[in-house]
Amino acid sequence: MVLQRTTVQDLAFVLAIEQSEINRVYIGQWNKEEHTSAIQDPDTLHLTIWDSLGKRDGYIIVTGIMTLILPFALKESSFIPRGLGMASCRFAS
């Protein structure tokens, strides 16, 4: 697994995962502008997850990385389901 900063070119993939029927129940729905804002926000780490074959597998958003007083928060994450079980979760920040 490789984590890379999400780019604007990755957003169609991110939105497709987020809006998929299996994930939308568990994940807050952001539009492209909200994801673009998160990508540009120095206090947010928006990462795309790549598998060992170079295919995108999911994404993670971590907020509060610049905050000195409070710990950071995993805002949300989503993965393409493979095999058994649900591979998506959302955390409150």
Backbone hydrogen bonds, N-H to C=O, Kabsch-Sander energy under -0.5 kcal/mol:
donor,donor_aa,acceptor,acceptor_aa,energy
2,V,50,W,-2.7
4,Q,2,V,-0.5
4,Q,48,T,-2.5
6,T,46,H,-3.2
10,D,7,T,-1.4
11,L,7,T,-0.5
11,L,8,V,-1.1
14,V,10,D,-2.2
15,L,11,L,-3.1
16,A,12,A,-2.0
17,I,13,F,-2.2
18,E,14,V,-2.6
19,Q,15,L,-2.4
20,S,16,A,-0.6
20,S,17,I,-0.9
23,N,20,S,-0.9
24,R,20,S,-2.7
26,Y,23,N,-1.9
27,I,23,N,-1.3
30,W,28,G,-0.7
35,H,31,N,-2.0
36,T,32,K,-2.6
37,S,33,E,-2.4
38,A,34,E,-2.0
39,I,35,H,-2.3
40,Q,36,T,-1.6
41,D,37,S,-1.0
44,T,41,D,-1.7
45,L,62,V,-3.4
46,H,44,T,-0.6
47,L,45,L,-0.7
47,L,60,I,-3.1
48,T,4,Q,-3.5
49,I,58,G,-3.1
50,W,2,V,-3.1
51,D,55,K,-3.2
54,G,51,D,-1.8
57,D,49,I,-4.0
58,G,49,I,-1.3
59,Y,78,S,-2.4
60,I,47,L,-2.5
61,I,76,E,-2.5
62,V,45,L,-2.7
63,T,73,A,-3.1
64,G,43,D,-1.1
65,I,43,D,-1.9
67,T,64,G,-0.6
73,A,63,T,-2.8
75,K,61,I,-1.9
75,K,73,A,-1.0
76,E,61,I,-1.2
77,S,89,C,-1.6
78,S,59,Y,-2.2
79,F,87,A,-0.6
80,I,57,D,-3.1
89,C,77,S,-1.4
91,F,75,K,-1.1
